[in-house]
Amino acid sequence: MDKKVETNAYLQITLKIKSENRERAAGIYLKYKEPFLKQIKGAVSKELILRTEDVQVMHGFESEADAKAYLSSSLFEKDVVRELKPYLESAPDVRVYSVFRN
């Protein structure tokens, strides 16, 4: 039985995308979800959150270092960012969080 990997950090990327472009943006999310989970060191999960005011992508990682490293990966910079760029109304808000465990 595989050991369950804990999520110890989150990368939250908030995107301002007009409602008429959200379906295309969701298609990009779906296209890169599996490669993200299979290829990126420490990747644990990836969720798309649709809100009235914006779209958020929550990425779960084994460590904060893995989350930060993803931001300079080829998959992120050359694929995801390039394809999302035409739909963005402003620069994405990027935040990394560590999970507190007691």
BELUR-V425161 format. One record per residue. N is the residue number from 0. NEAR is the number of other C-alpha atoms within 12 Angstrom. D_FIRST is the distance of its C-alpha to the first C-alpha in whole Angstrom. Layout:
n: (N;N)
near: (NEAR;NEAR)
d_first: (D_FIRST;D_FIRST)
This chain:
n: (0;1;2;3;4;5;6;7;8;9;10;11;12;13;14;15;16;17;18;19;20;21;22;23;24;25;26;27;28;29;30;31;32;33;34;35;36;37;38;39;40;41;42;43;44;45;46;47;48;49;50;51;52;53;54;55;56;57;58;59;60;61;62;63;64;65;66;67;68;69;70;71;72;73;74;75;76;77;78;79;80;81;82;83;84;85;86;87;88;89;90;91;92;93;94;95;96;97;98;99;100;101)
near: (3;4;5;8;15;19;26;25;30;34;36;30;31;26;35;28;28;21;20;12;21;28;18;20;33;27;16;27;32;19;18;27;28;18;22;31;24;15;18;30;24;29;34;30;29;30;25;27;21;23;16;13;15;25;31;29;33;30;39;37;33;29;27;27;23;28;36;28;22;32;27;17;19;17;25;27;16;16;21;30;25;16;21;31;23;20;27;25;20;15;16;21;19;20;21;27;24;23;17;12;8;3)
d_first: (0;4;7;9;12;15;19;21;24;26;28;30;33;35;38;41;41;44;42;44;41;38;37;38;36;33;33;32;29;28;29;27;24;22;23;23;19;19;22;22;21;19;19;17;19;23;25;28;31;34;37;41;42;39;35;33;29;27;24;22;21;19;23;26;27;25;26;30;29;28;31;33;31;32;30;31;35;36;34;33;36;38;37;38;41;43;42;42;45;44;42;39;38;35;33;31;29;27;25;27;24;26)
